[in-house]
Amino acid sequence: MTVDGIQPDIVTLVSILKVCANRGLITVGQTIHLELTKKGKEMNPYAGNVLVDMYVRCSLVLEAQNVFNRMPHRDYISWTTLIAGYADHGAAQEALNFFQQLQSENISLDAPMFTCALRTCGNIGAKEKGLEFHVELYKKGMESNVFIGSTLVDMYAKWGCLTEAHEVLNGLPQRNVVCWNAMINGCGMNEDGDSALDVFEGMRGEGIKPDATTFLCLLSACNHVNLVHKGQEFFQAMGECYNISPSFGHLMCVTGLFARSGQLWEAGKFLSSLPCHPSKHMLIFLLSACKTYIQEITGCQCFDQLIQSS
């Protein structure tokens, strides 16, 4: 286009920015950004929002904020893109600060934004702010939203408040697999394996079919409280009863289940039984456990496999 002397307009440039955002082409994106600046179009609301999104997707959140700060007119999309960017990149406190600024500008939060806010509060233990959001949700009648409900369960569980998490779950008019998974995971992370198993039975009692995430949460819960036999049962049921193929996470959980209980020979046997070659992460984890429990034979076998995989 430019070779033929045709200058791209703002629609074309923004379209290219979207491609850069989706593919992580930051160098090309920065070139387009410079072109927009030369044309005086950088602060166009449409272009500005896409620039913020591109920098967030390319993990350059500070650059995204620089664009955001220069925008004369920031709309809901501008705010949500930047806040989600901070939250997704582990800068939860910054995300929470922007939530407060957003509310001060009288911009009403919707369900996805509340979900992001609650997740942020759970991650950094911001109890006071999280409770404020919960009260606001109650007043707006949004507490029963299934996605908000599952995030509330997760938030309370991360704070160690399992009673409140159970209350939220029980108060939901409809409970899907995401809600149940959040509760099972919450019990597991708080080392309450028995409650995790009870929640799973409650889930099955309501006719909710477990998914891959359900079994990852269950295996993790068994790992936390050393329920080796139960973990084996869940792993077996996963494939035989629900036709769910194990992911790396499932395999790591089972390996950890054996290793943490000192059953290193069983862990090695499990890895050897896999249809695919065990990953380096699994072998390194097992090798470390062999060192802890002084299991030389299994450790040597594991080391040989690690060398072969290299």
N, C-alpha and C positions, 0 to 999 in steps of 0.2 A: 504493500500500500504506500509506504513512505518513499520507496524507490520510484514509484510512478508519480511522485509529487502530491499525493493525496494525504492531507493531514487528518489523522483520526480525531473524531469528536469525543465528547465526554462519555457518551454511551458506549462507544468502542473501547475507550480506555478502561472504563469501569468493568466492562465484560472481561477484559484481559486480567484485571485485578482479581476477579472472582476465580478465574482459572489458576492464577498464581496461588491464591489462598488454598484451593482444593488440592493442589499438587506440591505445595511447599516451595514454590519457585521464588524465593525471597529476593534474589538479585534482580530478576526481571521485574518483580513487583516494585522494588525501590526505584527502578528506572522509570516506571510508569508514574510512580508517586512524584518524582521530580518533574516529569512532563506536565502533570496536573498542576503543580505549583507554578510552573512557568506560564501556564495558561490562566492562572488565577482561579482555578476550579477546585483547588484542594479542599476548600471549606464548603463546597456544595454539600448539602446534607446527605444526599445519596452517595456521593463519592466518599465523603468522610466516614460514613458507616461501613462502607466496604473496606476502606483502608484500615479502620480499627479491627475489623474482622480478620483481614489478611495478616496483620501483625500478631494478633492473638493466636491464630492457627499456626503461625511460624515460630511460636514461643518467644516472641519479642513483645512482651506485655508492656514494658516501659515505653517502647516506641508507640504502641497502641494508645497509651495514656497521653503521650505528647500530642498525638493527633486529636484525641478526645478533648484535651484542655484548650486547644486552639479553635475548636468548633464553636461558632457563635450561637448556633441553635442545635441543642442536643435533644433528641427524641427518645422514646422508650427503647428503640432498637439500639441506639448508641450506648445507653446505660447498661442494658442487659448483656450486650456483647462484651463490654469491658469487665463487668462484674463476674460474669461466667468465666472469662479468661483468667482473672486473678484466682478464682476459686479452683479452677481445673489445674492450675499450675502451682498449687500448694501455697499460695499467698492468701490464706484465709482471712487474716486480720485486715489486709488491704481491701479485700472484697467486702468485709463487714463495714468498713469505714465508708465505702461507696454506697452501700445499702442505706446508711444513715443520711448521707447527702441526698440520695434519691428520694427518700421520704420527706426530707426538708423542702424539696421542690414540689411537693404535693402530687407526685406521680404515683398512681395507684398500682399496687403489685398484683399480678395475676398468679395463677396456680404454678406455672413453671418457675416464676421468679421467687415465689415463696419456697418452693422446693429447693432451689439453689441456696436461699438464705438459711433454711433449716439445716441443710447439709453442711454449710459453712460453720454454723454454730456448734454442730456436733463435732466437727473436726478439731476445733480449737477450744472446746469446753466453755463456750460463751453462754453460760446458763441463763443469766439475767436477760440477755437479748433474745435467746431462744424462747424463753417463757413469754416474753413480750409478743413475739411473732405468733406463738400458739394462742394467746389471748385474742390477738387481732383476727386470727383465722376463725376462732370460735364466734366472734362478733359478726364476722362476714358470712357465717354459715358455710365456710369452706373446709372445715375440719374433717368432714366425711368424705372428701375427695380421696379416692383410693391411692393416688400417687403421693399426695400430701401426707396421707395417713401412714404410708410405708416409710416415708422420710422422717416423720415424727417418731415412729417406732425406732428407727435407726439412731436418731439423735439422742433419745433418752437412753438407749442401750449403750451408746458410746460414753455417756455420762455415768454409767453404772446404775441407772435408775430403772431396773427391770420391772418393778411394780407399775410404774407409770407407762412403760412401753406396753405391758400387757393390757392396761386399761385402754390405751389408744386402740390397740388391735381389737379388743372385745367390743369397743364402741363403734367400729366401722360397720355400716349397714351391709356393705359388700366387701368381701375379702378375696383378693386374687393371689396368685402364687408369689408375686413380688412382696406383698405384705407378710405372708407367712415366712418367706425366706429371710426378710429383715429381722423377724422375731427369733428365728432359729439361729441366725448369725449372732444376734445380740446375746442370746444365752451362751453361745459358744465362747464369744470374746470375754464374757464375764465368768468363764469357767464353771458354768452351771449346766453340765452335760445332761443330767436327768431332765431338766426343764426343756432342753432342746429336743430331746426325744419325745417328751409329752406334747410339745407344740407340733411336732411332725405327725403324731397320731391324731391330734386335733385337725390338722390340715387334711389328712386322709379321710377323717370322719366327715368332713364337709364335701368330700368328692373332688377336691382339688388335686390335679395330677402334678406330681413333682417334676421339676426340670433339672437340667445340669447344674444350675446354681444351687438348687435345693440340696443336692448331694454333696456339692463342694462345701456348703455350710455345715452339713451333718458330719462330714469327714473331718472338717476343721474342729468342730465341737468335740468329737471323739478324741482328736489329737490333744486338745487342751486338757482333757481329764483322763487320758490314758485308757479309753474304752477300746482296746485292741480288737476283741472278738466282734463287738458291735460294728466297728468300722469296717471290718472284713465283710460282714453281712450286708452293709449298705453298698459297698463297692460291688459285690456280687449281684445284688438286686438291681443295681443301676443298669447293667447290661442285660441281665436275664429277664427282668420283669418290665423294664421301661425302654429297652433298646437305646440306651444313651451311651454313646462312645466316650470313654474317659479322655479328659484334656490333660495338659501338662500339670495343671493345678490339682486335679484328682490324684494323679500318679505321685506327685510330690507329697500329698497328704498321707497316702497309704505308706509310702517309704518312711515318712516322718513318724507315723504311728508305730511302725516296727522299731525304728531306730531309737526313739525316745524311751521305749520300754525295755531297751537292751536286747531285743530280739534281732540282732544284726544278721544272723544267718538267714532268718526268715525274710529280712529286707533284701538281702542279696538274691535269695531264691525268687522273690517277687520280681525284681528287676530283670532277672534272667528269663523269666516266663513271658515278658512282654514281647509282642509280635515285632516291635521296632526296637532298635538299639537305644538303651537308656541315655538320656541327655547328660551332658557334662555337669549340669547343676545337680542332678540326682546323684551322680557318682561322687562328686565333691562333698555333698551333704553326708552321704553314707561313709565316706572315707574319714570325715571329721568325727562322726559318731564312733567309728572303729577305734580312733585314737583315744576318745574319751573313755570307752569301755575296755580298752586294751585287747581288742580282738584282732590278733595278728593275721590269722589265716584269711578271714573275710576281708580284712584291710588290704592284704597283698592281692587278692583276687580283684578287688575293686580298683586298686591302683593299676593293675594290668589292663583292665577294661578301659580305664581312663587314658592310658598311653595309646591303646589301639584306636580309640575314638579320635585322638589327636592326629 
